[in-house]
Amino acid sequence: MVEASEDVWLAGMDGCPGGWIAAFVRPSGEDGALAMFARFADFLSAAQRPAVIAIDMPIGLPERVGHGGRAPENAVRPLLGARQSSVFSVPSRAAIYERNYADTCRVALATSEPPRRVSKQLFNIARKIREVDEILRADAALAARVYEVHPELAFWRLNHERMLDEPKKVKSRVYEPGLTLRRTLLQNAGLPGALIAAAPPKGAAADDLIDALACAAIARRLYAGSARPFPIHPPRDAFGLPMAIWA
């Protein structure tokens, strides 16, 4: 039985310098809340207990990878045009579990064809990937309600399946026209206005908040049954976790 929507919370999550930012929303309407969590495990104790968790973090790690990373990365890049550089190539699970950059690259080279190192950007979020992976591998019931989302693919979906003309950042600095465009798309999608206009919590930046809200928009689609995975038939990793980006 589907729970009454007024009793249901959904969550969009993004990793950020302070840990994790979560945007809690109902399946529809203006009710919402923001919160920061130091660890993914801390989020799981949140009072809202969301029925769907849409998270901007890779889920499902391969033993070996081919050109461009996993199937999800290769499926979504062609849709994003100039924004496709935001889709990092995810290496093997063995590479993700190495603790320094040199060893991560060494293992990544040995477990990819053609051999490929790991980008510094991907390495910088490897600790968060491990946080999620360890918990989902240990809890099948939780894994069934946690979905991988990518904010730029989410905005592609909210923009009538067209890539966005404006970036979020230029030369690693927040680019306000890009954030304004994304806020407008979130408003048009019916996300709570108070959350869109809110200042980001301490430990998160404005673009982290925007990304968490984009994930929350896809959480609504997932709950409604209107989201779809990329690729359409997701492969599974050695632990049964599906490898797909949802939008």
C-alpha positions in Angstrom: 0.0 0.0 0.0 1.3 3.4 -0.9 1.5 5.8 2.1 -0.7 8.9 2.1 1.4 11.6 0.6 0.9 13.9 3.6 2.7 11.4 5.7 5.6 10.8 3.3 8.9 12.5 3.1 11.4 12.3 0.2 15.0 13.5 0.2 17.5 14.9 -2.3 21.1 14.8 -1.1 24.4 16.2 -2.2 27.9 15.9 -0.8 29.4 19.2 0.3 32.4 20.4 2.3 30.6 20.0 5.6 29.4 16.5 4.8 26.0 16.0 3.3 23.2 18.5 2.6 19.7 17.1 2.5 16.6 18.7 1.1 13.4 17.1 2.5 10.2 17.5 0.5 6.8 16.0 0.3 5.6 14.3 -2.9 3.9 17.6 -3.7 3.3 21.0 -2.1 5.4 23.5 -0.3 6.3 21.6 2.9 10.1 21.1 3.1 13.2 21.3 5.2 17.0 21.5 4.9 19.5 19.8 7.1 23.2 19.1 7.2 24.8 15.7 8.2 28.4 15.0 8.9 28.1 11.4 7.6 25.6 9.5 5.4 25.0 7.2 8.4 23.9 10.2 10.4 21.3 11.1 7.7 19.8 7.7 8.1 18.6 8.6 11.7 16.8 11.7 10.4 13.2 12.0 11.8 11.7 12.3 8.3 12.8 8.7 7.3 12.3 9.4 3.6 10.6 6.9 1.4 12.8 7.8 -1.5 16.4 9.1 -1.3 17.9 10.6 -4.5 21.6 11.2 -4.0 24.3 12.8 -6.1 26.8 10.1 -5.6 27.8 7.0 -7.6 26.0 3.8 -6.6 27.2 0.4 -7.9 30.9 0.0 -8.5 32.3 -2.2 -11.2 35.1 -4.7 -10.9 36.5 -3.4 -14.2 35.6 -0.5 -16.4 35.8 0.3 -20.1 36.0 3.5 -22.0 34.4 6.4 -20.3 33.7 4.6 -17.0 30.5 2.8 -16.1 27.4 2.4 -18.3 25.5 5.3 -16.6 28.2 7.9 -17.4 28.3 6.8 -21.0 24.5 6.9 -21.2 24.1 10.5 -20.0 27.1 12.4 -21.4 25.7 12.7 -24.9 22.5 14.4 -23.5 24.4 17.1 -21.6 26.4 18.8 -24.3 28.7 21.4 -22.7 27.7 20.2 -19.3 29.0 16.6 -19.8 32.3 17.4 -18.1 30.5 17.4 -14.8 30.0 13.6 -15.2 33.1 12.0 -13.8 34.3 8.5 -14.9 33.8 6.1 -12.0 36.7 3.6 -11.6 36.6 0.1 -10.2 35.5 -0.6 -6.6 39.1 -1.7 -5.8 40.4 1.8 -7.0 37.7 3.6 -4.9 38.8 1.8 -1.8 42.4 2.9 -2.1 43.2 5.7 0.3 45.8 7.9 -1.5 45.8 9.3 -5.0 48.8 7.4 -6.3 47.5 4.0 -5.3 44.0 4.9 -6.6 45.5 5.7 -10.0 47.7 2.6 -10.0 44.7 0.3 -9.3 42.4 2.2 -11.7 45.0 1.7 -14.5 45.1 -2.0 -13.8 41.3 -2.4 -13.8 40.3 -0.4 -16.8 40.5 -0.9 -20.6 41.9 1.2 -22.0 44.0 2.0 -18.9 42.8 5.2 -17.3 43.8 7.2 -14.2 41.3 8.7 -11.8 40.6 12.5 -12.0 41.4 14.5 -8.9 37.7 15.6 -8.7 36.6 11.9 -8.5 39.3 11.1 -6.0 38.2 13.9 -3.8 34.7 12.4 -3.4 35.9 8.8 -3.1 35.5 8.8 0.7 31.8 9.7 0.3 31.4 7.0 -2.4 32.7 4.5 0.1 30.4 5.8 2.8 27.3 5.1 0.7 28.7 1.9 -0.8 29.5 0.3 2.5 26.0 1.1 4.0 24.0 0.0 0.9 25.9 -3.3 0.5 25.0 -4.1 4.1 21.3 -3.1 3.9 19.2 -4.4 1.0 16.0 -2.7 2.2 17.7 0.7 2.4 19.4 0.1 -1.0 16.0 -0.4 -2.6 15.0 3.2 -1.8 18.3 5.0 -2.5 18.8 6.1 -6.1 21.8 7.7 -7.9 21.0 11.1 -9.4 23.2 13.6 -11.3 22.1 17.3 -10.9 22.9 18.2 -14.5 20.8 15.3 -15.8 18.1 16.3 -13.4 18.1 19.8 -14.8 18.2 18.4 -18.4 14.9 16.6 -17.4 13.4 19.7 -15.8 14.4 21.8 -18.9 12.3 19.6 -21.2 15.2 17.3 -22.0 17.4 20.1 -23.2 20.9 20.8 -22.0 21.3 24.0 -20.0 23.0 27.0 -21.7 24.6 28.3 -18.5 27.1 26.6 -16.2 26.9 26.6 -12.4 30.5 27.6 -12.1 33.1 29.5 -14.2 36.8 29.0 -13.3 35.7 27.1 -10.1 33.6 30.1 -8.9 29.8 30.2 -8.6 28.3 31.7 -11.7 25.1 33.5 -10.6 23.3 33.4 -14.0 23.7 29.7 -14.0 22.3 29.4 -10.5 19.4 31.7 -11.4 18.5 29.5 -14.4 18.5 26.5 -12.2 16.4 28.1 -9.5 13.8 29.0 -12.1 13.7 25.4 -13.3 13.2 24.3 -9.7 10.4 26.8 -9.2 8.7 25.7 -12.4 9.0 22.1 -11.2 7.0 23.0 -8.0 9.8 22.7 -5.5 9.1 24.5 -2.2 9.8 28.2 -2.7 11.2 28.7 0.8 13.9 26.0 0.1 14.9 27.5 -3.2 15.3 31.0 -1.6 17.0 29.7 1.5 20.6 30.4 2.4 22.6 27.2 2.3 23.3 25.7 5.8 26.8 26.1 7.3 29.1 23.7 5.5 27.4 23.9 2.2 27.6 26.4 -0.7 24.8 27.8 -2.9 25.5 25.4 -5.7 25.3 22.4 -3.2 21.9 23.5 -2.1 20.8 23.8 -5.8 22.1 20.3 -6.5 20.3 18.8 -3.4 17.0 20.4 -4.6 17.6 19.0 -8.1 17.9 15.6 -6.5 14.7 16.2 -4.5 12.9 17.0 -7.8 13.9 13.6 -9.1 12.9 12.0 -5.8 9.4 13.3 -6.5 9.6 11.7 -10.0 10.8 8.5 -8.6 8.0 8.4 -6.0 5.4 9.1 -8.7 6.9 6.4 -11.0 7.8 8.9 -13.8 11.6 8.7 -13.5 13.7 6.4 -15.6 17.2 5.0 -15.4 20.1 5.6 -17.7 20.9 3.1 -19.1 17.4 1.8 -19.4 18.5 -1.7 -18.4 21.0 -1.0 -15.6 23.7 -3.5 -15.0 24.4 -4.6 -11.4 27.7 -4.8 -9.6 29.1 -7.8 -7.8 27.0 -7.0 -4.7 23.7 -6.6 -6.7 23.6 -2.8 -6.6 22.2 -1.4 -9.8 24.4 1.0 -11.8 22.1 3.7 -13.2 21.6 7.5 -13.0 17.9 8.3 -12.6 16.0 11.3 -14.0 
